[in-house]
Amino acid sequence: MPETFVIATAGHVDHGKSTLVNALTGMEPDRWAEEKKRGLTIDLGFAWTTLPSGRELAFVDVPGHEKFLANMLAGLGPAPIACFVIAADKGWQAQSSDHRDAINALGITHGLVVITRADLAPDSVETTKAEVSAQLRGTTLEAAPIVTVSATTGEGLPALISILDEVTATATAPSTSGRVRLWVDRAFTIRGAGTVVTGTLTAGTLTTGDTVELRGATVDRTVGVRGLQSRNSTTNEVAPQARVAVNLRDVPADDLHRGDALLTAGAWTIIDTIDVRRTMGEALDSGVHELMAHIGTAAVPARLRAFDADHARLTLDRPLPVQVSDRIVLRAPGSRNVFAGLLVLDVDPPELSRRGDGARRARELSERPVEGDILAEVARRGAVERTVLTRFGLQVPVDESLPADVEDVGGWFVHSPRLTAWVESAKSLVSRELAASPMAAGVPVKAVAESLRRTPDPSRRRSGATNRDDSSKGKVQPTVPLPDGTGAAIRALLNVIISRAGLETADGMVRPPGHTAGLGAAESGIAEIERRLAADPFAAPEAHDLRELGLGVRELAVAEKAGRILRLGDGIIVSPRTPAQAMRILAGLDQPFTTSQARQALGTTRRVVIPLLEHLDGRGWTCRLDTTHREVVR
């Protein structure tokens, strides 16, 4: 399969972008009758061609007029390569600066500059080159190659094609196995096929029959991929980079809009609050708060909370699939200029509610690398699932390249100091609870988990703060709580903590290995019952006897589990040896025997003999023949 690349044009209106695309592809990118009538690109246009090297190019032609800046950003936003166009006969103009700033804000580092209409102003070419070089200095296209052409005469087109080959040859190879995020730029209906959306596929692979997640302003659902087209040809699979048309099942085109996204199901964080770093443009603390944020093909109102000139929290009007290292263009509503460019640093930022939190957050963000900080993400949460970090857009390392103080524990990345704190806390809790309740078989697993979750969210605490739990008698608890959850993943993490604490889990209880429940103050009462039953095994104590000895339901249950007593029926307490002793006597009776004969032979009461006989029946030692007779099973 040949390599494919998507290139978006940029540049001032009427500088020959569409004419250039037409000359390179033989296709007219303007789609609307109004565009052709006015000779003015209003919306996005599309065309494609194949280079002599075999590489395939798809062009997204954007409008250059200041009124259509939002449309321009929708075309440029998802594009990995930019073709910046300046007319020799007009030179650098107002929208040239706007488009340059947009490219710079989006962090597009691969591209080229084309000086067009060279035939109309041959004497101005060198001056225009110098002007372009000066205007691009310090931007992402500073080192971009510059080529001069005339789309009408063909002058310079061979050199341009050669430059396109060079630019695409050095472009970063997209991931074919990554997550799909297709920003929708068009949605329409084709008779007989149904709803179709188009967009630029920059990562991942789409296949006919896939089920994808559809997120947008008015839609949130999974949909099936009915069919695919790329370069006007039907295909079963589309890999990046490519322009793609996706035929969707069972969703009306009216429900879809530019700025919606097709996503790998369950693979993205859909978020409306992000922390960002300024990459260019106005200082974020300049006093402007209400802005328009352009991400991919989406344009949504946003509110800016500045931490300092370079860092801020951006709250979007609606949630979007955003990841760490995404680029965002900000502009003021109604403005035709770029306000600032942003780099996304955190898609799951902490709550800020205390005085000074903003300044502290600015310092934290200033130290964050562009690609995100695994250690910072893990340390803040104590533990985070590997899949969650992937949804954030972080490059998750393998074990041998994990940062110091981060462990891979059963699908979780865990901050080692936090894990140590949790282990010590679990050990202390179990020891404390069993010392206070010696009759307990252990501490419920749920209670251990809740104890580790009891500390407040660290984002609401001052840096370095700790939490004192009164029940721990002043013992300092870990400041980062165990993550919430009840599924298999959190159980696996909890099991690791329990194991490292030298504890075990049995019957839903956490306890030290070999732990047996003691009787504490009830020991003397149970010993007295044992003495009495040894003297007369069928003289079960009365309820008032048990009360006088301080033996309640809990004490009796612990004693029974320890094998000290046997409970029959409703409150009948005998020795564990009593059933065998009864059988030796009952076997000597004439068979079958009645309940009354059994009572007399055992020298006990109906209160005791009936539940005792029922116990023997249940064990299969005796067999009830009718309402009054039983016999010993031989």
Secondary structure, DSSP 8 states (H G I E B T S, - for coil): ---EEEEEEE-STTSSHHHHHHHHHS-----SHHHHHHT---S-EEEEEE-TTS-EEEEEE---SGGGHHHHHHHHTT-SEEEEEEETTT-S-HHHHHHHHHHHHHT--EEEEEEE-TTT-GGGHHHHHHHHHHHHTTSTTTT--EEE--TTT-TTHHHHHHHHHHHHHTS----SSS--EEEEEEEEEETTTEEEEEEEE-SS-EETT-EEEEE-SS-EEEEEEEEEEETTEEESEE-SSEEEEEEESS--GGG--TT-EEEETT-S-EEEEEEEEEEEES-TTSS--EEEEEETTEEEEEEEEESSSSEEEEEEEEEEE--TT-EEEEE-TT--S--EEEEEEESS-----STTHHHHHHHHHHT--TT--HHHHHHHHSEEEHHHHHHHT-----GGG--TTEEEETTEEEEHHHHHHHHHHHHHHHHHHHHH-TT-S-EEHHHHHHHHT-S--GGGS-TT--EE-GGGTT-EE-SS------SHHHHHHHHHHHHHTT-EEETTEEE-TT-----GGGHHHHHHHHHHHHH-TT----HHHHHHTT--HHHHHHHHHTTS-EEETTTEEE-TTHHHHHHHHHTTS-SSEEHHHHHHHHT--HHHHHHHHHHHHHHTSEEE-SSSEEEE--
